[in-house]
Amino acid sequence: MSPNSLLGMAPFVLIGAIFYVLIFLPMQKQKKQQQKMLNELKSGDVVVTNGGIVGTITAIDSDTLIIRVKPDNLKLQFTRAAVQGMVTADAAKQ
């Protein structure tokens, strides 16, 4: 390869590096945080599912959760992957 062809590829390499730093690294970090949160779930935690259902975890199996939903104390079974996040104590009081 001649120096001109290497110089011609430099913008593509630079764009690839920028995409990696701005898009892929934050996505990997977010995935790790989500997995850590899912692994640390315990009975009594208030969670919100991907479907928007808010409830309290009553039982945990290896990969499923039983969530109690108010006001009728209805119990629903979800997979761990269906949990989007935990509800903070301030939001749970409202």
URLIN-V276216 format. One record per run of one state. SS is the DSSP state (A for helix, B for strand, O for the rest). FROM is the first residue (numbers start at 0). LEN is the number of residues. If there is no record, write none. Layout:
BEGIN
ss=SS from=FROM len=LEN
ss=SS from=FROM len=LEN
END
This chain:
BEGIN
ss=O from=0 len=2
ss=A from=2 len=37
ss=O from=39 len=6
ss=B from=45 len=4
ss=O from=49 len=4
ss=B from=53 len=7
ss=O from=60 len=3
ss=B from=63 len=6
ss=O from=69 len=4
ss=B from=73 len=6
ss=A from=79 len=3
ss=B from=82 len=4
ss=O from=86 len=2
ss=A from=88 len=5
ss=O from=93 len=1
END
